[in-house]
Amino acid sequence: MGTGYSKQKKQAKLMQQQFAHLQEELKSKSFTATSSGDLVSVTLNGDGDLLKIVINPSCVDKEDIEGLQDLIIQAHQAAGEKIKKEAVPDLGALSGGLPPGYSF
């Protein structure tokens, strides 16, 4: 195991540290998205944990609870997509240092 192995090992450790930093940075951010018609708003942190739900009272109907549930799911999924869009470019930049054939 020559210097090439040592260099790769150091590079891998550096990438792990950078990845951990990016995870912490993402975790500290919040991502808000709404359902169609802005009737439900959901805020998630970068880990995808639910922080807040805001429901417009006009969409609350005792006869259509399923509709409200669908709106909550839509907003939650949209916020999750925002997290992915933010995380992917950062992870892609890290993967530039990986040997050919490896990626995140």
N, CA, C and O atoms as a Tinker XYZ file with bonds, in Angstrom:
   416  protein
     1  N      0.838000   -1.180000    0.000000    73     2
     2  CA     0.000000    0.000000    0.000000    64     1     3
     3  C      0.883000    1.244000    0.000000    63     2     4     5
     4  O      1.462000    1.602000    1.025000    81     3
     5  N      0.979000    1.875000   -1.114000    73     3     6
     6  CA     1.865000    3.020000   -1.245000    64     5     7
     7  C      1.168000    4.327000   -0.945000    63     6     8     9
     8  O      0.127000    4.367000   -0.289000    81     7
     9  N      1.767000    5.391000   -1.440000    73     7    10
    10  CA     1.249000    6.725000   -1.172000    64     9    11
    11  C     -0.109000    6.957000   -1.824000    63    10    12    13
    12  O     -0.889000    7.777000   -1.340000    81    11
    13  N     -0.402000    6.256000   -2.906000    73    11    14
    14  CA    -1.712000    6.397000   -3.552000    64    13    15
    15  C     -2.834000    5.996000   -2.617000    63    14    16    17
    16  O     -3.878000    6.646000   -2.569000    81    15
    17  N     -2.615000    4.920000   -1.875000    73    15    18
    18  CA    -3.621000    4.453000   -0.916000    64    17    19
    19  C     -3.781000    5.471000    0.209000    63    18    20    21
    20  O     -4.903000    5.781000    0.609000    81    19
    21  N     -2.685000    5.984000    0.716000    73    19    22
    22  CA    -2.730000    6.974000    1.802000    64    21    23
    23  C     -3.465000    8.230000    1.349000    63    22    24    25
    24  O     -4.254000    8.805000    2.099000    81    23
    25  N     -3.201000    8.642000    0.128000    73    23    26
    26  CA    -3.848000    9.831000   -0.405000    64    25    27
    27  C     -5.357000    9.608000   -0.518000    63    26    28    29
    28  O     -6.142000   10.487000   -0.164000    81    27
    29  N     -5.763000    8.437000   -1.008000    73    27    30
    30  CA    -7.187000    8.130000   -1.131000    64    29    31
    31  C     -7.852000    8.063000    0.241000    63    30    32    33
    32  O     -8.987000    8.507000    0.411000    81    31
    33  N     -7.147000    7.513000    1.204000    73    31    34
    34  CA    -7.679000    7.402000    2.557000    64    33    35
    35  C     -7.900000    8.798000    3.159000    63    34    36    37
    36  O     -8.931000    9.048000    3.784000    81    35
    37  N     -6.941000    9.698000    2.971000    73    35    38
    38  CA    -7.070000   11.068000    3.456000    64    37    39
    39  C     -8.218000   11.780000    2.750000    63    38    40    41
    40  O     -8.992000   12.508000    3.371000    81    39
    41  N     -8.311000   11.559000    1.449000    73    39    42
    42  CA    -9.365000   12.184000    0.660000    64    41    43
    43  C    -10.740000   11.689000    1.125000    63    42    44    45
    44  O    -11.681000   12.477000    1.222000    81    43
    45  N    -10.856000   10.404000    1.409000    73    43    46
    46  CA   -12.118000    9.839000    1.882000    64    45    47
    47  C    -12.502000   10.426000    3.243000    63    46    48    49
    48  O    -13.671000   10.727000    3.487000    81    47
    49  N    -11.519000   10.585000    4.122000    73    47    50
    50  CA   -11.786000   11.153000    5.444000    64    49    51
    51  C    -12.242000   12.606000    5.314000    63    50    52    53
    52  O    -13.170000   13.030000    6.003000    81    51
    53  N    -11.599000   13.360000    4.444000    73    51    54
    54  CA   -11.986000   14.741000    4.213000    64    53    55
    55  C    -13.416000   14.816000    3.674000    63    54    56    57
    56  O    -14.197000   15.670000    4.095000    81    55
    57  N    -13.753000   13.927000    2.750000    73    55    58
    58  CA   -15.105000   13.906000    2.187000    64    57    59
    59  C    -16.128000   13.563000    3.264000    63    58    60    61
    60  O    -17.221000   14.129000    3.272000    81    59
    61  N    -15.797000   12.650000    4.168000    73    59    62
    62  CA   -16.701000   12.311000    5.264000    64    61    63
    63  C    -16.960000   13.534000    6.140000    63    62    64    65
    64  O    -18.093000   13.783000    6.552000    81    63
    65  N    -15.912000   14.285000    6.418000    73    63    66
    66  CA   -16.063000   15.486000    7.235000    64    65    67
    67  C    -16.927000   16.521000    6.514000    63    66    68    69
    68  O    -17.790000   17.149000    7.127000    81    67
    69  N    -16.696000   16.696000    5.222000    73    67    70
    70  CA   -17.484000   17.650000    4.446000    64    69    71
    71  C    -18.949000   17.212000    4.383000    63    70    72    73
    72  O    -19.853000   18.041000    4.484000    81    71
    73  N    -19.178000   15.917000    4.216000    73    71    74
    74  CA   -20.529000   15.378000    4.165000    64    73    75
    75  C    -21.242000   15.614000    5.495000    63    74    76    77
    76  O    -22.403000   16.023000    5.507000    81    75
    77  N    -20.568000   15.365000    6.605000    73    75    78
    78  CA   -21.152000   15.590000    7.929000    64    77    79
    79  C    -21.501000   17.067000    8.112000    63    78    80    81
    80  O    -22.546000   17.398000    8.672000    81    79
    81  N    -20.627000   17.947000    7.639000    73    79    82
    82  CA   -20.890000   19.389000    7.722000    64    81    83
    83  C    -22.123000   19.756000    6.897000    63    82    84    85
    84  O    -22.975000   20.515000    7.358000    81    83
    85  N    -22.218000   19.223000    5.690000    73    83    86
    86  CA   -23.381000   19.503000    4.836000    64    85    87
    87  C    -24.670000   18.993000    5.477000    63    86    88    89
    88  O    -25.705000   19.655000    5.402000    81    87
    89  N    -24.612000   17.831000    6.102000    73    87    90
    90  CA   -25.794000   17.289000    6.774000    64    89    91
    91  C    -26.246000   18.216000    7.899000    63    90    92    93
    92  O    -27.437000   18.492000    8.039000    81    91
    93  N    -25.303000   18.692000    8.692000    73    91    94
    94  CA   -25.643000   19.591000    9.791000    64    93    95
    95  C    -26.204000   20.910000    9.262000    63    94    96    97
    96  O    -27.163000   21.455000    9.808000    81    95
    97  N    -25.603000   21.403000    8.212000    73    95    98
    98  CA   -26.066000   22.651000    7.608000    64    97    99
    99  C    -27.492000   22.497000    7.078000    63    98   100   101
   100  O    -28.331000   23.376000    7.276000    81    99
   101  N    -27.758000   21.390000    6.411000    73    99   102
   102  CA   -29.091000   21.126000    5.859000    64   101   103
   103  C    -30.107000   20.969000    6.986000    63   102   104   105
   104  O    -31.234000   21.455000    6.893000    81   103
   105  N    -29.695000   20.286000    8.049000    73   103   106
   106  CA   -30.593000   20.041000    9.182000    64   105   107
   107  C    -31.051000   21.352000    9.815000    63   106   108   109
   108  O    -32.176000   21.443000   10.306000    81   107
   109  N    -30.187000   22.368000    9.805000    73   107   110
   110  CA   -30.507000   23.633000   10.455000    64   109   111
   111  C    -31.448000   24.507000    9.622000    63   110   112   113
   112  O    -31.949000   25.517000   10.118000    81   111
   113  N    -31.689000   24.137000    8.381000    73   111   114
   114  CA   -32.566000   24.923000    7.512000    64   113   115
   115  C    -34.002000   24.427000    7.625000    63   114   116   117
   116  O    -34.255000   23.298000    8.043000    81   115
   117  N    -34.932000   25.292000    7.244000    73   115   118
   118  CA   -36.331000   24.874000    7.181000    64   117   119
   119  C    -36.835000   25.071000    5.754000    63   118   120   121
   120  O    -36.396000   25.968000    5.034000    81   119
   121  N    -37.761000   24.213000    5.374000    73   119   122
   122  CA   -38.300000   24.194000    4.016000    64   121   123
   123  C    -39.822000   24.198000    4.107000    63   122   124   125
   124  O    -40.420000   23.304000    4.706000    81   123
   125  N    -40.439000   25.206000    3.512000    73   123   126
   126  CA   -41.894000   25.340000    3.555000    64   125   127
   127  C    -42.450000   25.191000    2.151000    63   126   128   129
   128  O    -41.907000   25.728000    1.185000    81   127
   129  N    -43.546000   24.451000    2.059000    73   127   130
   130  CA   -44.238000   24.279000    0.785000    64   129   131
   131  C    -45.731000   24.230000    1.056000    63   130   132   133
   132  O    -46.167000   23.958000    2.174000    81   131
   133  N    -46.501000   24.496000    0.019000    73   131   134
   134  CA   -47.953000   24.508000    0.161000    64   133   135
   135  C    -48.592000   23.521000   -0.797000    63   134   136   137
   136  O    -47.994000   23.094000   -1.784000    81   135
   137  N    -49.829000   23.176000   -0.471000    73   135   138
   138  CA   -50.613000   22.327000   -1.363000    64   137   139
   139  C    -51.195000   23.211000   -2.460000    63   138   140   141
   140  O    -51.038000   24.432000   -2.438000    81   139
   141  N    -51.860000   22.586000   -3.408000    73   139   142
   142  CA   -52.505000   23.372000   -4.455000    64   141   143
   143  C    -53.528000   24.310000   -3.817000    63   142   144   145
   144  O    -54.257000   23.922000   -2.903000    81   143
   145  N    -53.569000   25.517000   -4.299000    73   143   146
   146  CA   -54.481000   26.501000   -3.759000    64   145   147
   147  C    -54.017000   27.138000   -2.457000    63   146   148   149
   148  O    -54.761000   27.903000   -1.845000    81   147
   149  N    -52.813000   26.837000   -2.032000    73   147   150
   150  CA   -52.255000   27.393000   -0.788000    64   149   151
   151  C    -53.166000   27.159000    0.422000    63   150   152   153
   152  O    -53.223000   27.989000    1.329000    81   151
   153  N    -53.870000   26.038000    0.432000    73   151   154
   154  CA   -54.790000   25.751000    1.533000    64   153   155
   155  C    -54.089000   25.141000    2.735000    63   154   156   157
   156  O    -54.534000   25.304000    3.871000    81   155
   157  N    -52.985000   24.433000    2.482000    73   155   158
   158  CA   -52.206000   23.824000    3.562000    64   157   159
   159  C    -50.740000   24.149000    3.325000    63   158   160   161
   160  O    -50.231000   24.034000    2.210000    81   159
   161  N    -50.077000   24.554000    4.394000    73   159   162
   162  CA   -48.646000   24.850000    4.334000    64   161   163
   163  C    -47.944000   23.951000    5.342000    63   162   164   165
   164  O    -48.405000   23.779000    6.470000    81   163
   165  N    -46.813000   23.376000    4.913000    73   163   166
   166  CA   -46.042000   22.474000    5.769000    64   165   167
   167  C    -44.598000   22.955000    5.792000    63   166   168   169
   168  O    -44.037000   23.323000    4.760000    81   167
   169  N    -44.000000   22.949000    6.991000    73   167   170
   170  CA   -42.596000   23.300000    7.141000    64   169   171
   171  C    -41.857000   22.102000    7.724000    63   170   172   173
   172  O    -42.256000   21.540000    8.744000    81   171
   173  N    -40.768000   21.723000    7.051000    73   171   174
   174  CA   -39.913000   20.623000    7.487000    64   173   175
   175  C    -38.511000   21.161000    7.743000    63   174   176   177
   176  O    -38.119000   22.180000    7.174000    81   175
   177  N    -37.757000   20.475000    8.600000    73   175   178
   178  CA   -36.335000   20.797000    8.691000    64   177   179
   179  C    -35.600000   19.938000    7.664000    63   178   180   181
   180  O    -36.214000   19.116000    6.984000    81   179
   181  N    -34.297000   20.129000    7.555000    73   179   182
   182  CA   -33.516000   19.415000    6.547000    64   181   183
   183  C    -33.475000   17.913000    6.731000    63   182   184   185
   184  O    -33.123000   17.188000    5.800000    81   183
   185  N    -33.829000   17.425000    7.922000    73   183   186
   186  CA   -33.930000   15.982000    8.148000    64   185   187
   187  C    -35.284000   15.438000    7.719000    63   186   188   189
   188  O    -35.504000   14.227000    7.710000    81   187
   189  N    -36.195000   16.349000    7.360000    73   187   190
   190  CA   -37.535000   15.921000    6.968000    64   189   191
   191  C    -38.501000   15.853000    8.134000    63   190   192   193
   192  O    -39.623000   15.371000    7.985000    81   191
   193  N    -38.072000   16.337000    9.306000    73   191   194
   194  CA   -38.964000   16.357000   10.461000    64   193   195
   195  C    -39.991000   17.474000   10.298000    63   194   196   197
   196  O    -39.659000   18.588000    9.891000    81   195
   197  N    -41.227000   17.162000   10.618000    73   195   198
   198  CA   -42.312000   18.129000   10.516000    64   197   199
   199  C    -42.201000   19.155000   11.637000    63   198   200   201
   200  O    -42.203000   18.801000   12.816000    81   199
   201  N    -42.103000   20.430000   11.258000    73   199   202
   202  CA   -41.980000   21.503000   12.241000    64   201   203
   203  C    -43.289000   22.251000   12.437000    63   202   204   205
   204  O    -43.601000   22.701000   13.539000    81   203
   205  N    -44.064000   22.382000   11.338000    73   203   206
   206  CA   -45.256000   23.227000   11.407000    64   205   207
   207  C    -46.229000   22.868000   10.296000    63   206   208   209
   208  O    -45.826000   22.554000    9.176000    81   207
   209  N    -47.516000   22.920000   10.621000    73   207   210
   210  CA   -48.582000   22.795000    9.611000    64   209   211
   211  C    -49.511000   23.986000    9.801000    63   210   212   213
   212  O    -49.913000   24.294000   10.923000    81   211
   213  N    -49.848000   24.648000    8.711000    73   211   214
   214  CA   -50.829000   25.736000    8.743000    64   213   215
   215  C    -51.955000   25.333000    7.799000    63   214   216   217
   216  O    -51.727000   25.051000    6.623000    81   215
   217  N    -53.172000   25.309000    8.333000    73   215   218
   218  CA   -54.337000   24.906000    7.541000    64   217   219
   219  C    -55.283000   26.093000    7.427000    63   218   220   221
   220  O    -55.700000   26.665000    8.434000    81   219
   221  N    -55.616000   26.456000    6.202000    73   219   222
   222  CA   -56.578000   27.519000    5.963000    64   221   223
   223  C    -57.950000   27.016000    6.418000    63   222   224   225
   224  O    -58.410000   25.978000    5.944000    81   223
   225  N    -58.603000   27.732000    7.323000    73   223   226
   226  CA   -59.890000   27.271000    7.848000    64   225   227
   227  C    -60.945000   27.027000    6.764000    63   226   228   229
   228  O    -61.869000   26.236000    6.960000    81   227
   229  N    -60.807000   27.702000    5.628000    73   227   230
   230  CA   -61.807000   27.523000    4.572000    64   229   231
   231  C    -61.790000   26.110000    3.972000    63   230   232   233
   232  O    -62.754000   25.710000    3.318000    81   231
   233  N    -60.714000   25.357000    4.184000    73   231   234
   234  CA   -60.663000   24.017000    3.594000    64   233   235
   235  C    -61.052000   22.923000    4.583000    63   234   236   237
   236  O    -60.999000   21.737000    4.259000    81   235
   237  N    -61.446000   23.331000    5.801000    73   235   238
   238  CA   -61.852000   22.343000    6.804000    64   237   239
   239  C    -63.343000   22.054000    6.624000    63   238   240   241
   240  O    -64.192000   22.925000    6.816000    81   239
   241  N    -63.632000   20.822000    6.255000    73   239   242
   242  CA   -65.006000   20.381000    6.017000    64   241   243
   243  C    -65.173000   19.014000    6.666000    63   242   244   245
   244  O    -64.498000   18.058000    6.285000    81   243
   245  N    -66.077000   18.917000    7.650000    73   243   246
   246  CA   -66.277000   17.645000    8.348000    64   245   247
   247  C    -66.657000   16.528000    7.386000    63   246   248   249
   248  O    -66.402000   15.355000    7.657000    81   247
   249  N    -67.252000   16.886000    6.288000    73   247   250
   250  CA   -67.712000   15.888000    5.316000    64   249   251
   251  C    -66.598000   15.455000    4.357000    63   250   252   253
   252  O    -66.771000   14.497000    3.604000    81   251
   253  N    -65.458000   16.154000    4.378000    73   251   254
   254  CA   -64.377000   15.832000    3.441000    64   253   255
   255  C    -63.019000   15.822000    4.142000    63   254   256   257
   256  O    -62.105000   16.546000    3.746000    81   255
   257  N    -62.896000   15.015000    5.164000    73   255   258
   258  CA   -61.631000   14.884000    5.888000    64   257   259
   259  C    -60.549000   14.327000    4.964000    63   258   260   261
   260  O    -59.388000   14.724000    5.063000    81   259
   261  N    -60.919000   13.416000    4.070000    73   259   262
   262  CA   -59.936000   12.842000    3.138000    64   261   263
   263  C    -59.319000   13.906000    2.246000    63   262   264   265
   264  O    -58.133000   13.832000    1.928000    81   263
   265  N    -60.095000   14.881000    1.845000    73   263   266
   266  CA   -59.574000   15.971000    1.025000    64   265   267
   267  C    -58.510000   16.758000    1.764000    63   266   268   269
   268  O    -57.477000   17.108000    1.193000    81   267
   269  N    -58.766000   17.039000    3.042000    73   267   270
   270  CA   -57.783000   17.751000    3.867000    64   269   271
   271  C    -56.527000   16.909000    4.051000    63   270   272   273
   272  O    -55.415000   17.434000    3.996000    81   271
   273  N    -56.694000   15.623000    4.266000    73   271   274
   274  CA   -55.544000   14.729000    4.404000    64   273   275
   275  C    -54.702000   14.741000    3.130000    63   274   276   277
   276  O    -53.473000   14.761000    3.196000    81   275
   277  N    -55.354000   14.729000    1.987000    73   275   278
   278  CA   -54.637000   14.782000    0.706000    64   277   279
   279  C    -53.843000   16.078000    0.564000    63   278   280   281
   280  O    -52.713000   16.069000    0.075000    81   279
   281  N    -54.437000   17.190000    0.993000    73   279   282
   282  CA   -53.737000   18.476000    0.919000    64   281   283
   283  C    -52.497000   18.482000    1.812000    63   282   284   285
   284  O    -51.457000   19.022000    1.434000    81   283
   285  N    -52.611000   17.883000    2.990000    73   283   286
   286  CA   -51.461000   17.811000    3.903000    64   285   287
   287  C    -50.355000   16.967000    3.273000    63   286   288   289
   288  O    -49.182000   17.337000    3.328000    81   287
   289  N    -50.722000   15.846000    2.683000    73   287   290
   290  CA   -49.734000   14.977000    2.025000    64   289   291
   291  C    -49.056000   15.713000    0.876000    63   290   292   293
   292  O    -47.837000   15.636000    0.726000    81   291
   293  N    -49.838000   16.432000    0.058000    73   291   294
   294  CA   -49.266000   17.198000   -1.065000    64   293   295
   295  C    -48.227000   18.196000   -0.572000    63   294   296   297
   296  O    -47.125000   18.282000   -1.112000    81   295
   297  N    -48.593000   18.947000    0.459000    73   295   298
   298  CA   -47.678000   19.967000    0.980000    64   297   299
   299  C    -46.423000   19.322000    1.568000    63   298   300   301
   300  O    -45.318000   19.833000    1.384000    81   299
   301  N    -46.587000   18.215000    2.265000    73   299   302
   302  CA   -45.443000   17.513000    2.863000    64   301   303
   303  C    -44.507000   17.010000    1.767000    63   302   304   305
   304  O    -43.290000   17.154000    1.878000    81   303
   305  N    -45.060000   16.429000    0.721000    73   303   306
   306  CA   -44.233000   15.927000   -0.380000    64   305   307
   307  C    -43.509000   17.067000   -1.090000    63   306   308   309
   308  O    -42.345000   16.925000   -1.467000    81   307
   309  N    -44.183000   18.183000   -1.272000    73   307   310
   310  CA   -43.551000   19.331000   -1.938000    64   309   311
   311  C    -42.382000   19.864000   -1.101000    63   310   312   313
   312  O    -41.342000   20.229000   -1.650000    81   311
   313  N    -42.549000   19.910000    0.218000    73   311   314
   314  CA   -41.453000   20.363000    1.086000    64   313   315
   315  C    -40.292000   19.369000    1.026000    63   314   316   317
   316  O    -39.131000   19.777000    1.025000    81   315
   317  N    -40.595000   18.073000    0.977000    73   315   318
   318  CA   -39.550000   17.056000    0.848000    64   317   319
   319  C    -38.765000   17.209000   -0.437000    63   318   320   321
   320  O    -37.550000   17.011000   -0.454000    81   319
   321  N    -39.449000   17.560000   -1.511000    73   319   322
   322  CA   -38.772000   17.789000   -2.788000    64   321   323
   323  C    -37.829000   18.987000   -2.700000    63   322   324   325
   324  O    -36.750000   18.977000   -3.292000    81   323
   325  N    -38.237000   20.015000   -1.962000    73   323   326
   326  CA   -37.358000   21.178000   -1.781000    64   325   327
   327  C    -36.068000   20.767000   -1.065000    63   326   328   329
   328  O    -34.981000   21.230000   -1.409000    81   327
   329  N    -36.202000   19.899000   -0.073000    73   327   330
   330  CA   -35.012000   19.420000    0.643000    64   329   331
   331  C    -34.089000   18.693000   -0.318000    63   330   332   333
   332  O    -32.882000   18.936000   -0.325000    81   331
   333  N    -34.647000   17.798000   -1.135000    73   331   334
   334  CA   -33.839000   17.032000   -2.085000    64   333   335
   335  C    -33.137000   17.955000   -3.081000    63   334   336   337
   336  O    -31.961000   17.759000   -3.390000    81   335
   337  N    -33.853000   18.956000   -3.580000    73   335   338
   338  CA   -33.255000   19.878000   -4.552000    64   337   339
   339  C    -32.090000   20.653000   -3.945000    63   338   340   341
   340  O    -31.117000   20.964000   -4.632000    81   339
   341  N    -32.195000   20.960000   -2.662000    73   339   342
   342  CA   -31.106000   21.685000   -2.002000    64   341   343
   343  C    -29.919000   20.762000   -1.738000    63   342   344   345
   344  O    -28.767000   21.176000   -1.875000    81   343
   345  N    -30.195000   19.518000   -1.363000    73   343   346
   346  CA   -29.131000   18.591000   -0.963000    64   345   347
   347  C    -28.359000   18.027000   -2.147000    63   346   348   349
   348  O    -27.144000   17.858000   -2.051000    81   347
   349  N    -29.017000   17.734000   -3.249000    73   347   350
   350  CA   -28.369000   17.049000   -4.371000    64   349   351
   351  C    -27.191000   17.829000   -4.955000    63   350   352   353
   352  O    -26.143000   17.223000   -5.177000    81   351
   353  N    -27.298000   19.126000   -5.215000    73   351   354
   354  CA   -26.115000   19.822000   -5.761000    64   353   355
   355  C    -24.916000   19.789000   -4.820000    63   354   356   357
   356  O    -23.777000   19.650000   -5.265000    81   355
   357  N    -25.172000   19.916000   -3.516000    73   355   358
   358  CA   -24.070000   19.880000   -2.554000    64   357   359
   359  C    -23.404000   18.509000   -2.544000    63   358   360   361
   360  O    -22.177000   18.414000   -2.510000    81   359
   361  N    -24.198000   17.459000   -2.573000    73   359   362
   362  CA   -23.643000   16.106000   -2.575000    64   361   363
   363  C    -22.911000   15.825000   -3.883000    63   362   364   365
   364  O    -21.900000   15.123000   -3.899000    81   363
   365  N    -23.428000   16.377000   -4.975000    73   363   366
   366  CA   -22.770000   16.201000   -6.263000    64   365   367
   367  C    -21.389000   16.825000   -6.272000    63   366   368   369
   368  O    -20.457000   16.281000   -6.865000    81   367
   369  N    -21.258000   17.960000   -5.616000    73   367   370
   370  CA   -19.950000   18.619000   -5.546000    64   369   371
   371  C    -18.967000   17.752000   -4.765000    63   370   372   373
   372  O    -17.785000   17.678000   -5.101000    81   371
   373  N    -19.464000   17.104000   -3.729000    73   371   374
   374  CA   -18.591000   16.210000   -2.957000    64   373   375
   375  C    -18.177000   14.997000   -3.769000    63   374   376   377
   376  O    -17.031000   14.557000   -3.684000    81   375
   377  N    -19.088000   14.457000   -4.548000    73   375   378
   378  CA   -18.805000   13.239000   -5.271000    64   377   379
   379  C    -17.792000   13.461000   -6.395000    63   378   380   381
   380  O    -17.283000   12.498000   -6.969000    81   379
   381  N    -17.497000   14.721000   -6.712000    73   379   382
   382  CA   -16.486000   14.995000   -7.716000    64   381   383
   383  C    -15.123000   14.479000   -7.325000    63   382   384   385
   384  O    -14.262000   14.278000   -8.181000    81   383
   385  N    -14.915000   14.259000   -6.025000    73   383   386
   386  CA   -13.637000   13.757000   -5.561000    64   385   387
   387  C    -13.557000   12.251000   -5.461000    63   386   388   389
   388  O    -12.532000   11.704000   -5.053000    81   387
   389  N    -14.633000   11.574000   -5.832000    73   387   390
   390  CA   -14.630000   10.108000   -5.754000    64   389   391
   391  C    -13.970000    9.488000   -6.974000    63   390   392   393
   392  O    -13.987000   10.069000   -8.060000    81   391
   393  N    -13.399000    8.329000   -6.797000    73   391   394
   394  CA   -12.821000    7.631000   -7.936000    64   393   395
   395  C    -13.918000    7.257000   -8.940000    63   394   396   397
   396  O    -15.082000    7.156000   -8.553000    81   395
   397  N    -13.583000    7.049000  -10.208000    73   395   398
   398  CA   -14.568000    6.678000  -11.212000    64   397   399
   399  C    -15.356000    5.443000  -10.773000    63   398   400   401
   400  O    -14.802000    4.484000  -10.236000    81   399
   401  N    -16.672000    5.500000  -11.022000    73   399   402
   402  CA   -17.532000    4.373000  -10.665000    64   401   403
   403  C    -18.192000    4.509000   -9.309000    63   402   404   405
   404  O    -19.066000    3.711000   -8.970000    81   403
   405  N    -17.796000    5.503000   -8.521000    73   403   406
   406  CA   -18.386000    5.726000   -7.204000    64   405   407
   407  C    -19.162000    7.012000   -7.232000    63   406   408   409
   408  O    -18.765000    7.980000   -7.881000    81   407
   409  N    -20.285000    7.021000   -6.518000    73   407   410
   410  CA   -21.070000    8.256000   -6.399000    64   409   411
   411  C    -21.979000    8.155000   -5.185000    63   410   412   413
   412  O    -22.118000    7.092000   -4.580000    81   411
   413  N    -22.598000    9.283000   -4.840000    73   411   414
   414  CA   -23.574000    9.301000   -3.739000    64   413   415
   415  C    -24.911000    8.893000   -4.285000    63   414   416
   416  O    -25.890000    8.835000   -3.541000    81   415
